[in-house]
C-alpha cells in the first residue's frame, strides 16, 4: 500500500520550506545566525508568564483553564484585543475578534474560506513564505501586487487570466522579508486598488507593534473603517499576533474583521481544531493586560539598538554596489547584491565562516531574486551583528565566484 | 462590499453545529445535561499540571517553553507517545508521530492531504460530527461504511458513483455517538474491505484508553502492522488525543502513521499553524510521563461507575420498546426510541424539565436517525444520572406527542 497515490492534487504544492530545513543546521556552536525570524527568548516576559500561569491553574481556576472552550476564544482575551484594536483606530468589539493558533492559522483559515481552486491571490514579490505555504493548499494562481498600490489593476487582471482575484495579501508594517513599511498614501492606494479588482485584503500585522522610530501609521483596516464608518462593510481582514510582542510558543494570534466573516471563520476554527488552547488564552490575556504596554517599549529599545548596529555595520563594511533597506521596525533588513551574485552560493561560503542568512529567492513565488538575501537582527546581539556583518561583507567583497553557485 | 460573495464554494458546506449551538444553552443552573461530550473537570490531574508548568517555566526553561518549536513536535512528547503506541502493539518510533492541536486537527489535516473535491469518504451512519465538519471543507461525497466490515465493498463503490474512495473513517473504541466497539474480527474485516476499495483508514482513537471492562482489543493499526511487518506500508492513520485522558484545554493530540505520511503531514502543520504550542507539549509530556499510568485507571473507575448508574437507571425506568447500547467504556450511551418518536421534539420537552441530550439525527450525514439520541455519562455524577434518566424516561412514557415535533 503506497498512500502517496491517494493524496489529493493539492498535496503536490505542499513542499518543504527551504528556510526551515536550513534552520535545522544552525544549532552549531559559534554560528552567527541572521537566518531566523524569531524573537530573542532572553527578552520574553517570563516572570509575568509564571505568575499568570500560576493563577490560571490555581484551585478551581484549573478546571476551566484545562477544559474545552468556545471556538471563537475566551471573552477576556477577545475583549483585550478589541480594546487594543480600538487603540489603533479600528472600531472593533469582541465579536469582531477570532482567536487563532497563531496568525499563521489565520492565513490558513482565510485561504480556506476564500480561495477556490484556480482563484487568484495578489501579493508582493518577495512575500512572506508562510503565506505562500498557507495559501498553496487551496491551489490559487498568484498575481503580482505592488503593495504600494502603484501597479495598474489592469495588469493584475491580465495576469489572473480571467480568474477572480479573491485576496490581496500584504504586510504593511516592517514586512517579512524586506523590512519595508507602506505609507498612509500607499495604504489608501492599495484600498482603492483592491476595490477596483474586487478583492478582500489580508493585512498581516505580525510586526505592527515593533516600530522603533518614525510616526505610527494607521492600519489599513482603520483607514477603511474611517471611510466606511463601520467594520461590517470592510474588505480588510486584519491578522494580529502575540508571537513578536509576548512569546510565540503559546501560538496565540487573532483575526479582526467584519462580524459576518468572523462568524464564518469561527465555524472553520470549530471544524479545524475546535479552539485555541484554553490555558494559553487565559495566560496571554493576563500577561497582555499586565505588561503589554510596558514590555513592548522594552522590546522596541532592544531590537532598535540591534537594527542600528546592523545598519551601522552594513554602512561600514559592505562594498560599493550593495543596497539594503532601512526599516523603522520589525526584525529584518533586506540586502540586494550586484546582479551577478547568487545569494545561495554566498550562503555556502558564509556557513564555512559561521555566518548564516536566508537567500532571498525563497520569498519570490516565481523564483526570481537570486541576488537578494534577508538578514534578521532580533536574535543576535549587537556584538555578534558587528562581527557577522563584517565577515559577510568580506565574503561579498571577494566577488560572486560562479564556481560556488552550482 | 459584501465579502460573502467572495467565499470559495467549500464555504457552503461549513455550517454551524447544532450540538454546539445547543450546548450554549446549558449553563442554566439545575440543568442535568447528558448533552456534552466533555470530561469531568473535577477529575483533571490539576496538581500535576501545576507542577509540570512550574518546571516548564522555571528559569532558563522558560526561554525554550515560550519559543517557536519544530513543526513535528517536541522530541520528549513524540518519544513518550511512540512508547505508548508500542504498548498498544504498534511498532512506532518518534518519527512516526506528528503532534497536532488536538485530534480534531489530525482529522482536518488528513482530510486536506487526501480528499480532492468529489472524492469519496466512507464512514458509519451515525458518525462523529466533528469528522464531518473537518472533511466537509474538502468537499467529499460520503458513502456508507459498516464499521464492522460487513457491508459489501461493491455497495460502497456503487454509492461512490465512480469517485475514488480515499478514506474510511472509523472510531473502533467506544464510538461517539454510539458507544460501540469493534471486535478484533470486525477490525480485520474492515482492513480487508479498505484494501478492496483502495482506501486509507482513519482510526479515531479518542476514547481508546477509556475501557472500563472487557478485554483490550488491539488498534487497527497494530493488527495491520502485524500483518505487514512494518508501519511503513500500513494504510491506517491512527489519531490519538490527550483530551479524554489528561485534559482537553491544552489541545494536544497526535497522528501515528507511516513516516512518509507523517513527513507530508508535517508540511501541512507547518503551513497550517507552524506547530502545536511549545509550552503545552512540554507540560503534557511531563504529566503523561508522571501520571498517565495511574491517572487513567482513576478515570476508568469514576466513569465506569457513572456508566453503570446510567445503564441501571435506563433498565429501571425506560418503558418497553426503547433500546440502548451497553458500552464497555468511553463517554456515551446511544438510545433508540420507537420509530414514531422524534428526538428533537422530545428534547424540547426535556429542556422544560431541566434535562438535556443530543438528538441523534445530527450524527447522520443523510439526516436520518430521527428517533435516536445520545446520552453522555462522563460529566454528570451518579445522582444526577439517576434523577435525569428517571425524568427522561417519564417523558418518553408520555408518548411521541406529535404536536411537539414541529
Interface residues (C-beta under 8 A of the other chain):
Chain A: X1 X2 X3 X4 X6 X7 X8 X9 X10 X11 X14 X15 X16 X17 X20 X38 X39 X41 X42 X44 X46 X49 X50 X53 X54 X57 X58 X62 X63 X64 X65 X66 X67 X68 X69 X71 X100 X101 X102 X104 X105 X108 X112 X113 X114 X115 X116 X117 X119 X130 X133 X134 X136 X137 X138 X164 X166 X195 X198 X199 X200 X233 X234 X235 X243 X247 X248 X249 X250 X251 X258 X260 X261 X264 X267 X268 X270 X271 X272 X273 X274 X275 X276 X277 X278 X279 X280
Chain B: X1 X2 X3 X4 X6 X7 X8 X9 X10 X11 X14 X15 X16 X17 X20 X38 X39 X41 X42 X44 X46 X49 X50 X53 X54 X57 X58 X62 X63 X64 X65 X66 X67 X68 X69 X71 X100 X101 X102 X104 X105 X108 X112 X113 X114 X115 X116 X117 X119 X130 X133 X134 X136 X137 X138 X164 X166 X195 X198 X199 X200 X228 X233 X234 X235 X243 X247 X248 X249 X250 X251 X258 X260 X261 X264 X267 X268 X270 X271 X272 X273 X274 X275 X276 X277 X278 X279 X280
